[in-house]
Amino acid sequence: MKRIRHTGLAVLCAWAVSLGAQSTPLVRYEASHPAMGTVYVVAAYGRDRDYLAGVVGEVFDEIDRLDNQMSNYKPESELSGINREAGKRDVVVEPQFFQLLVDSYRYSQDTDGAFDITVGPLMKLWGFFRGQGRVPSQSEIEQVLHGVGYRHLKLNSSRHTVRFDTIGVELDLGGIAKGYAVDRAVEILRSAGVTAALVSSGMSSIYALGSPPQERGWTVTLRDPYDAHKAADVLHLENYSLSTSGSYERFFKIGGKTYCHIMDPHTGRPVEGMLSTAVLASTTLQSEALSKPFFIWGPARSRPYLATHANLAVVFYQPGRKPPTFTRTILRSNSFQLAPSQLAEISDRRGASN
């Protein structure tokens, strides 16, 4: 697949870095690659441009491998095979993929099902899977909900198998696969000796590895939930991740009402009353897995989770009294103590830190 250069991101990333008076021999290499329905971008610093290009090529090869393995749009993928067969028999899963299923199950338990990789049938019912949006009847929703719920997954860790305990269950990794891919990219970069890089999966997830030369972390701008060309907040990140979920990502309008693609697995309906959430965490797997639960919960219902889970920060954007105004709420874990090598700072667009 031809690799392309791409500079437009829905989460606006400030790539520009001042190198001062060329006080360092480090060079910057940036490339991008389409996969998983988005565009992955890597900007990295090192001493040899050709070496960086080779490492970034390995990153994109790994992302392609994961896309081929985990896509529910590709009939030949391992995920599609699981969805076809796991309702009838135990299916053996590749070890790393199996661990991702274990992690997904754990996040589902931890969020009381607000994060759930079995929402695929709901996405199809509401027309978000290769189709036009539609509003199903309550009876249709209730019928589909019989097959939705992480507890339908039966995972056998000794044999690396998965089975569904009822017909109609389907896995959809759209809420975690990109974060997993970003973390895998960072592992490859670190193993290759790259100490400064920003890895982005479009508007979904970002990991800031190290810092650019002479800079205090990587600068990332969160978009205004009503206007992709305007900034809402500025983040400074080092060895930390960011994931966003927004009602502006995929939606449809019927009868003057807007329906977003983010489903509440308990009700079977799109979430209302939230514009977007941005989650900062130590790994991109964690930040992406939690971005939708926080979107579903909102600030008030998120506080108990943050009271018992360390080193998380969340920015909530909710509708104001009249569009395009919005309210902004920042919450952090009760225990928020990062390592000296980490930075996760939130500043509003005026530059004030929070």
C-alpha positions as CSV (number, residue, x, y, z in Angstrom):
1,M,0.0,0.0,0.0
2,K,1.4,3.4,-0.9
3,R,2.3,5.5,2.0
4,I,1.1,9.1,1.9
5,R,2.0,12.3,3.7
6,H,-0.8,13.8,5.6
7,T,-1.0,16.9,7.8
8,G,-4.7,17.4,8.5
9,L,-5.9,15.8,11.8
10,A,-9.3,16.3,13.5
11,V,-7.4,16.5,16.7
12,L,-5.1,19.4,15.7
13,C,-1.5,18.4,16.5
14,A,1.1,21.1,16.8
15,W,3.9,19.5,15.0
16,A,6.0,22.6,14.5
17,V,9.1,22.5,16.7
18,S,11.8,25.1,17.0
19,L,15.3,23.7,16.6
20,G,16.9,26.9,17.8
21,A,20.3,27.6,16.2
22,Q,20.8,24.0,15.1
23,S,22.2,23.1,18.5
24,T,21.4,19.5,18.1
25,P,22.2,17.1,15.2
26,L,18.8,15.4,15.5
27,V,16.6,15.4,12.4
28,R,12.9,15.1,12.1
29,Y,11.1,12.5,10.0
30,E,7.3,12.5,9.5
31,A,5.2,10.1,7.5
32,S,1.6,8.9,7.4
33,H,-0.3,5.8,6.4
34,P,-4.0,4.9,6.0
35,A,-5.3,2.0,8.1
36,M,-8.2,1.0,10.3
37,G,-10.4,3.6,8.6
38,T,-8.2,6.5,9.6
39,V,-4.7,7.9,8.9
40,Y,-1.8,7.1,11.2
41,V,0.9,9.8,11.5
42,V,4.3,9.4,13.1
43,A,6.7,12.3,13.7
44,A,10.0,11.2,15.1
45,Y,13.4,12.6,15.9
46,G,16.8,10.8,15.5
47,R,20.2,11.2,14.1
48,D,19.6,9.5,10.7
49,R,16.6,10.2,8.5
50,D,17.0,7.0,6.5
51,Y,17.0,4.9,9.8
52,L,13.9,6.7,11.0
53,A,12.2,6.0,7.7
54,G,12.9,2.3,8.1
55,V,11.7,2.2,11.7
56,V,8.5,4.1,10.8
57,G,8.0,1.6,7.9
58,E,8.1,-1.2,10.4
59,V,5.5,0.6,12.4
60,F,3.2,0.9,9.5
61,D,3.7,-2.7,8.6
62,E,2.6,-3.7,12.1
63,I,-0.4,-1.5,11.9
64,D,-1.4,-3.1,8.6
65,R,-1.0,-6.5,10.2
66,L,-3.3,-5.6,13.1
67,D,-5.8,-4.1,10.6
68,N,-5.9,-7.3,8.7
69,Q,-6.3,-9.3,11.9
70,M,-8.9,-7.1,13.7
71,S,-11.1,-5.6,11.1
72,N,-14.8,-6.5,11.1
73,Y,-15.0,-5.1,7.6
74,K,-12.7,-7.8,6.1
75,P,-14.3,-11.2,5.9
76,E,-10.9,-12.9,5.9
77,S,-9.7,-11.3,9.2
78,E,-9.3,-13.3,12.4
79,L,-12.0,-11.1,14.1
80,S,-14.5,-11.9,11.3
81,G,-13.7,-15.6,11.8
82,I,-14.4,-15.4,15.5
83,N,-17.7,-13.6,14.9
84,R,-18.7,-16.4,12.4
85,E,-17.7,-19.3,14.5
86,A,-17.6,-18.5,18.2
87,G,-21.3,-18.9,18.7
88,K,-21.0,-22.5,17.6
89,R,-17.6,-23.7,19.0
90,D,-14.4,-22.7,20.9
91,V,-12.2,-20.6,18.6
92,V,-8.4,-20.6,19.1
93,V,-7.1,-17.0,19.1
94,E,-3.5,-15.8,18.3
95,P,-1.9,-15.1,21.7
96,Q,-1.4,-11.3,21.5
97,F,-4.9,-10.9,20.1
98,F,-6.2,-13.1,22.9
99,Q,-4.6,-10.8,25.5
100,L,-6.3,-7.9,23.9
101,L,-9.6,-9.7,24.4
102,V,-8.7,-10.3,28.0
103,D,-7.8,-6.7,28.5
104,S,-11.1,-5.6,26.8
105,Y,-13.1,-7.9,29.2
106,R,-11.2,-6.4,32.1
107,Y,-12.1,-2.9,31.1
108,S,-15.7,-4.0,30.6
109,Q,-15.8,-5.4,34.1
110,D,-14.1,-2.3,35.5
111,T,-16.6,0.1,33.9
112,D,-19.7,-2.1,34.6
113,G,-20.2,-2.6,30.9
114,A,-19.9,1.0,29.8
115,F,-17.0,-0.1,27.7
116,D,-18.1,-3.2,25.7
117,I,-16.7,-4.8,22.6
118,T,-20.0,-6.6,21.8
119,V,-21.8,-3.5,20.7
120,G,-21.3,-4.4,17.0
121,P,-24.9,-5.5,16.5
122,L,-26.2,-2.2,17.9
123,M,-24.0,-0.2,15.5
124,K,-25.5,-2.2,12.6
125,L,-29.0,-1.7,13.9
126,W,-28.6,2.0,14.0
127,G,-27.0,2.1,10.6
128,F,-23.5,3.0,11.6
129,F,-22.0,-0.1,9.8
130,R,-21.8,0.4,6.0
131,G,-25.2,2.0,5.9
132,Q,-27.4,5.1,6.4
133,G,-28.5,6.0,9.8
134,R,-31.9,4.8,11.0
135,V,-33.9,4.9,14.3
136,P,-35.0,1.4,15.2
137,S,-38.0,0.5,17.2
138,Q,-37.8,-0.3,20.9
139,S,-38.6,-3.9,20.2
140,E,-35.7,-4.1,17.7
141,I,-33.4,-2.7,20.3
142,E,-34.5,-5.1,23.0
143,Q,-34.1,-8.0,20.6
144,V,-30.5,-7.0,19.7
145,L,-29.6,-6.3,23.4
146,H,-30.1,-10.0,24.1
147,G,-26.8,-10.6,22.3
148,V,-25.0,-7.5,23.7
149,G,-22.8,-7.8,26.8
150,Y,-19.3,-8.7,27.6
151,R,-20.4,-11.5,29.9
152,H,-21.4,-13.5,26.7
153,L,-17.6,-13.9,26.1
154,K,-16.2,-17.1,27.4
155,L,-12.4,-16.8,27.5
156,N,-10.2,-19.8,28.2
157,S,-6.7,-18.5,29.1
158,S,-5.0,-21.9,29.2
159,R,-6.1,-22.7,25.6
160,H,-6.4,-19.2,24.2
161,T,-9.9,-19.8,23.1
162,V,-13.1,-17.7,22.9
163,R,-16.7,-18.7,22.7
164,F,-20.0,-16.9,22.7
165,D,-22.6,-18.3,25.1
166,T,-25.5,-17.2,22.8
167,I,-26.3,-16.7,19.2
168,G,-26.1,-13.1,17.8
169,V,-23.0,-11.9,19.7
170,E,-20.4,-10.0,17.6
171,L,-17.2,-8.4,18.6
172,D,-16.4,-4.9,17.4
173,L,-12.9,-3.6,18.4
174,G,-13.5,-0.1,17.1
175,G,-13.3,1.3,20.6
176,I,-9.9,-0.1,21.5
177,A,-8.0,-1.4,18.4
178,K,-6.5,2.0,17.4
179,G,-5.2,2.6,20.9
180,Y,-3.7,-0.9,20.9
181,A,-2.1,-0.2,17.5
182,V,-0.6,3.1,18.8
183,D,0.9,1.3,21.8
184,R,2.4,-1.3,19.5
185,A,3.9,1.4,17.3
186,V,5.5,3.0,20.4
187,E,6.9,-0.4,21.4
188,I,8.6,-0.7,18.0
189,L,10.0,2.9,18.2
190,R,11.4,2.4,21.7
191,S,12.9,-1.0,20.7
192,A,14.6,0.8,17.8
193,G,16.2,3.4,20.1
194,V,13.8,6.3,19.1
195,T,13.3,8.5,22.2
196,A,11.2,11.3,20.7
197,A,8.1,10.6,18.6
198,L,4.4,11.5,18.4
199,V,2.2,8.7,17.1
200,S,-1.4,9.5,16.1
201,S,-4.3,7.5,14.9
202,G,-6.2,10.3,13.3
203,M,-8.5,12.0,15.8
204,S,-8.8,9.0,18.0
205,S,-5.7,8.4,20.0
206,I,-2.2,9.8,20.4
207,Y,0.9,8.8,22.3
208,A,3.7,11.3,23.0
209,L,7.0,9.5,23.3
210,G,9.6,11.6,25.0
211,S,9.8,15.3,23.9
212,P,11.0,17.1,20.8
213,P,14.4,18.8,21.0
214,Q,14.5,21.8,23.4
215,E,10.7,21.5,24.1
216,R,8.7,20.7,27.2
217,G,6.6,17.9,25.9
218,W,4.7,17.5,22.7
219,T,2.0,20.1,22.1
220,V,-1.4,18.8,21.1
221,T,-4.5,21.0,20.5
222,L,-8.0,19.7,21.3
223,R,-10.5,20.9,18.8
224,D,-13.6,22.9,19.5
225,P,-16.5,20.4,19.5
226,Y,-18.5,22.5,17.1
227,D,-15.6,23.6,14.8
228,A,-12.7,21.5,13.8
229,H,-10.7,24.6,12.8
230,K,-10.9,26.1,16.3
231,A,-8.9,25.2,19.4
232,A,-10.7,24.4,22.7
233,D,-7.7,23.4,24.8
234,V,-3.9,22.9,24.6
235,L,-2.2,19.8,26.0
236,H,1.5,19.2,26.8
237,L,2.4,15.5,26.9
238,E,5.5,13.5,27.5
239,N,5.4,9.7,27.7
240,Y,1.6,9.9,28.0
241,S,-1.4,9.2,25.9
242,L,-4.5,11.0,24.8
243,S,-7.8,9.6,23.4
244,T,-10.9,11.4,22.4
245,S,-14.5,10.5,21.7
246,G,-16.8,13.0,20.0
247,S,-20.4,13.2,18.8
248,Y,-19.0,15.0,15.7
249,E,-17.1,11.8,14.5
250,R,-20.0,9.9,13.1
251,F,-23.7,10.9,13.3
252,F,-26.9,11.3,11.4
253,K,-29.9,13.6,11.7
254,I,-33.6,12.5,11.5
255,G,-36.5,14.8,12.3
256,G,-34.2,17.6,13.4
257,K,-32.5,15.4,16.0
258,T,-28.9,14.3,15.9
259,Y,-27.8,10.8,16.7
260,C,-24.1,10.1,17.4
261,H,-22.4,6.7,17.0
262,I,-21.4,6.3,20.6
263,M,-23.8,3.7,22.1
264,D,-24.7,3.2,25.7
265,P,-24.6,-0.7,25.9
266,H,-27.1,-0.7,28.7
267,T,-29.9,1.2,26.9
268,G,-29.0,0.3,23.3
269,R,-29.3,3.9,22.3
270,P,-26.8,6.7,21.2
271,V,-25.6,8.9,24.1
272,E,-27.1,12.3,24.4
273,G,-26.0,15.5,26.2
274,M,-22.3,15.1,25.6
275,L,-20.2,16.7,22.8
276,S,-16.8,15.1,23.4
277,T,-14.4,13.7,26.0
278,A,-10.6,13.7,26.0
279,V,-8.9,11.2,28.3
280,L,-5.2,11.3,29.4
281,A,-3.6,8.0,30.6
282,S,-0.3,6.2,30.8
283,T,-1.1,3.9,27.9
284,T,-3.2,4.5,24.8
285,L,-5.0,1.2,25.3
286,Q,-6.3,2.6,28.6
287,S,-7.1,6.1,27.3
288,E,-9.1,4.8,24.3
289,A,-10.9,2.1,26.3
290,L,-12.0,4.8,28.9
291,S,-12.9,7.6,26.5
292,K,-16.4,6.2,25.7
293,P,-17.3,5.2,29.3
294,F,-16.5,8.8,30.4
295,F,-18.5,10.1,27.4
296,I,-21.5,7.9,28.6
297,W,-21.1,8.8,32.2
298,G,-20.5,12.6,32.1
299,P,-18.7,14.4,34.9
300,A,-20.9,13.4,37.8
301,R,-21.0,9.7,37.2
302,S,-17.2,9.7,36.4
303,R,-16.1,10.9,39.8
304,P,-16.4,7.5,41.6
305,Y,-14.3,5.9,38.9
306,L,-11.6,8.6,39.2
307,A,-11.6,8.3,43.0
308,T,-10.3,4.7,42.7
309,H,-8.2,4.8,39.5
310,A,-4.9,6.7,39.6
311,N,-3.3,9.1,37.1
312,L,-6.2,9.8,34.8
313,A,-7.4,13.2,33.6
314,V,-10.6,13.8,31.6
315,V,-11.8,16.9,29.8
316,F,-15.6,16.9,29.2
317,Y,-17.3,19.2,26.6
318,Q,-21.0,19.5,27.0
319,P,-23.6,21.7,25.2
320,G,-24.0,25.2,26.4
321,R,-27.2,27.1,26.5
322,K,-27.1,27.7,22.7
323,P,-24.9,26.2,20.0
324,P,-22.0,26.8,19.3
325,T,-21.4,27.4,23.0
326,F,-20.2,24.6,25.3
327,T,-19.2,24.0,28.9
328,R,-15.8,22.5,29.8
329,T,-15.1,20.4,32.9
330,I,-11.7,19.0,33.9
331,L,-11.5,16.1,36.3
332,R,-8.5,14.2,37.6
333,S,-7.9,11.0,39.6
334,N,-7.8,11.6,43.3
335,S,-4.3,10.2,43.1
336,F,-2.5,12.0,40.3
337,Q,1.3,11.6,40.7
338,L,3.2,11.1,37.5
339,A,6.8,9.8,37.2
340,P,9.5,12.5,36.6
341,S,9.7,11.4,32.9
342,Q,6.0,12.0,32.3
343,L,4.0,15.1,31.6
344,A,0.3,15.6,31.2
345,E,-0.7,19.3,31.4
346,I,-3.9,20.8,30.2
347,S,-4.0,24.5,29.3
348,D,-7.0,26.4,28.0
349,R,-6.6,28.3,24.7
350,R,-5.6,31.4,26.6
351,G,-2.6,29.5,28.0
352,A,-3.7,29.1,31.6
353,S,-2.7,25.7,33.0
354,N,-5.1,23.4,34.8
